[in-house]
């Protein structure tokens, strides 16, 4: 899998292997950055609003169900993912599930 970022502000770097940013923004402000993830099955793009010297303007929102699943089956792993998609939570900022 590879990652890319378009529209980075001056001073912000991006590591395509780890999707991390080891640098800092030179000027404060709000920036719209397009994040792109690619693998053999395709490509996904999402916009990220970066708030200058702030890590995130809102807290990361998701669901951490790993502790509740002592013996996870495939359905127990992927059920919360499907529920997030079916309920529309991904359209309201919910972007991850920590298994």
C-alpha positions as CSV (number, residue, x, y, z in Angstrom):
1,X,0.0,0.0,0.0
2,X,1.2,3.5,-0.8
3,X,0.0,6.9,0.5
4,X,0.2,10.4,-1.0
5,X,-0.9,13.9,0.1
6,X,-1.7,16.8,-2.2
7,X,-1.9,20.4,-1.1
8,X,0.5,20.3,1.8
9,X,1.4,23.7,3.2
10,X,5.0,24.9,3.2
11,X,7.1,23.1,5.8
12,X,4.9,20.0,6.1
13,X,6.5,16.8,4.8
14,X,4.8,13.5,4.2
15,X,6.2,9.9,4.3
16,X,4.6,7.9,1.5
17,X,5.4,4.5,3.2
18,X,4.1,5.3,6.7
19,X,1.6,8.1,5.9
20,X,3.1,10.2,8.7
21,X,4.2,13.8,8.8
22,X,7.5,14.4,10.6
23,X,7.6,18.2,10.0
24,X,5.8,21.3,11.1
25,X,3.8,24.0,9.3
26,X,5.6,27.3,8.7
27,X,2.6,29.5,8.8
28,X,-0.6,29.2,10.8
29,X,-3.8,28.8,9.0
30,X,-6.4,26.2,7.8
31,X,-5.3,24.0,4.9
32,X,-7.2,21.5,2.8
33,X,-5.1,18.4,2.1
34,X,-6.1,15.5,-0.1
35,X,-5.0,12.1,1.2
36,X,-4.7,9.2,-1.2
37,X,-4.2,5.5,-0.4
38,X,-3.5,3.0,-3.1
39,X,-3.1,-0.8,-3.3
40,X,-3.6,-3.6,-5.8
41,X,-7.4,-3.3,-5.4
42,X,-7.7,0.4,-6.1
43,X,-7.5,3.9,-4.7
44,X,-9.3,5.9,-2.0
45,X,-9.2,9.6,-1.5
46,X,-10.3,11.8,1.5
47,X,-9.9,15.5,2.3
48,X,-8.3,16.5,5.5
49,X,-8.7,19.9,7.0
50,X,-5.4,20.7,8.8
51,X,-5.5,23.5,11.3
52,X,-2.0,24.9,11.2
53,X,-0.3,24.2,14.4
54,X,-3.1,21.9,15.7
55,X,-3.1,18.1,15.1
56,X,-6.8,17.9,14.6
57,X,-9.7,20.3,14.8
58,X,-12.0,17.6,16.2
59,X,-11.1,14.5,18.2
60,X,-10.7,11.3,16.2
61,X,-14.0,9.5,16.2
62,X,-14.3,5.8,15.9
63,X,-15.1,2.6,17.7
64,X,-12.7,0.5,19.8
65,X,-14.2,-3.0,20.2
66,X,-11.1,-5.1,20.6
67,X,-11.3,-5.4,24.4
68,X,-15.0,-6.6,24.1
69,X,-14.1,-9.5,21.8
70,X,-12.0,-12.1,23.7
71,X,-12.4,-14.7,20.9
72,X,-13.2,-12.6,17.7
73,X,-14.7,-14.4,14.7
74,X,-14.8,-12.9,11.3
75,X,-18.3,-11.5,11.9
76,X,-17.4,-10.1,15.3
77,X,-14.4,-8.3,13.5
78,X,-16.3,-7.0,10.4
79,X,-19.7,-6.5,11.9
80,X,-18.8,-3.1,13.5
81,X,-17.3,-2.0,10.2
82,X,-20.4,-2.9,8.2
83,X,-22.6,-1.2,10.9
84,X,-20.6,2.0,10.6
85,X,-21.1,2.0,6.8
86,X,-24.8,1.0,6.9
87,X,-25.6,3.6,9.6
88,X,-23.9,6.4,7.7
89,X,-21.5,7.2,10.5
90,X,-18.6,7.4,8.0
91,X,-20.3,10.5,6.5
92,X,-20.2,12.2,9.8
93,X,-16.5,12.0,10.8
94,X,-16.3,8.4,12.0
95,X,-13.2,7.2,10.1
96,X,-11.8,4.2,11.9
97,X,-12.4,1.0,13.9
98,X,-9.7,-0.2,16.1
99,X,-9.8,-4.0,16.2
